[in-house]
Amino acid sequence: MVPVYTPISESEATVISAMLEAYEIPFFIRGGSFSKLYPGMQIKDYNTQTFMVPAEHYDFSRELLSEFINPSKEGLAALPKWSLWRTLRILFEAICYGWVIPGRRWDKNDK
């Protein structure tokens, strides 16, 4: 099995799963269940999902998912490049839900 695509959201993963099933392409989602256990910031190979297909279906599945892999310029133009709300949400999650960020927590009294 070879990797085809890593979705950016759960809804995108659902749509891609439906497309691959509709064309009867066998696939496996590496990290599919684990990513639901640890939602939040996406860390590669920790809580991301990757669609894997057999090598003989690779070219057709890339063609089928071409709009996800290389989105058209019209679709990208509709997306905001920067959002104050998104930036504030990420900062809020990082500050209030520090468990999302891996690493050691430093105690002020720890010396």
N, C-alpha and C positions, 0 to 999 in steps of 0.2 A: 504494500500500500504506500502511496506517495501523497504528500500534503498538497492540497489544492488551494485552500483559502482559509483565512482566519477572520471570522466575523467580528464586528465591533460592538454588537449588541445581541441580546437574547432574541429579540424580534427578527433581526437579520438572520440569525442561525435557524430560526423556525421556517422562514421563507425559503432559505437555501435547502433545508431538509425536505421541504415539500416539493421543490423543483427537482431535486435528485430522485426522490421517490416516484414522481410523476413520469420521469424518463427511465425508470427502472435501472438506475445506476447504483450499484452497491456502494455503500459508504460507511465510514466509522467516524465518530466525532471524538477525537482525542481530547481528554479533559472535559468532556461534556457534563458529567455529573459533578465532578470536583469544582467546576467553575460556579455551580449553583450553591455550593456550600460556603464559598468565600467570595461573595459579590463585592463590588466596590472597584477600587483602582485595578486596572488590568496589568498584570505582571507576566511577561512572556514565560511560558513553560511552568507557570505556577497556577494561575486561575484563568487562563485563556482557553478558548476552544479552537481546534483546528480540524477541518474536514479532510479526511483521508479517503482516497479512492484507489481501486486497483490500477496498475500502470496502463493496462489496455483501455481504460476509460478516461485516462488523464486528459487527452486532447479534447474530447467531446465535452467533458465537464468544464474545462477552462473556457471553451466557447460558450457553453450554456451560462456560465457565471461571469461572462466578460463585462457586463454592466456593473457588477459589484467590484470586480478586480480593477478595471479601468473605467471609472464613471465618465459619462459624457460631460463636455464643458457646460452644456445647458443645465444639467443637473447640479453641477458644482457651483454654478453662478447663483443658484437659488439658496445655497447654504450660507449662513453668516460666517465671515472669516474669524471674527472675534466677538465674544459675548461677555459683557460684564456679569450678567447673571450666572453664566457657567463658571467663570473664574471665581466668583464669590462662593458658589456651591462647592467647588473643589477645595477652596481654602477652609470652608466650614467643616467639610468632611475630614480634612487632614488634621484640623485642630481638635474637633470634638470626638472624632472616631479614630484616634491615633493607632488603634489596633490594625488598621488597614495597611499602614506603612510598616514593612518589616524592619527590624533593627532593635538594638538595645535601648531601653528607656533609662535615662540618666536621672538619678535621684539627686536633688540639691544637697542633701546631707551625706551623700556617698562620696568618700574620699579615698 
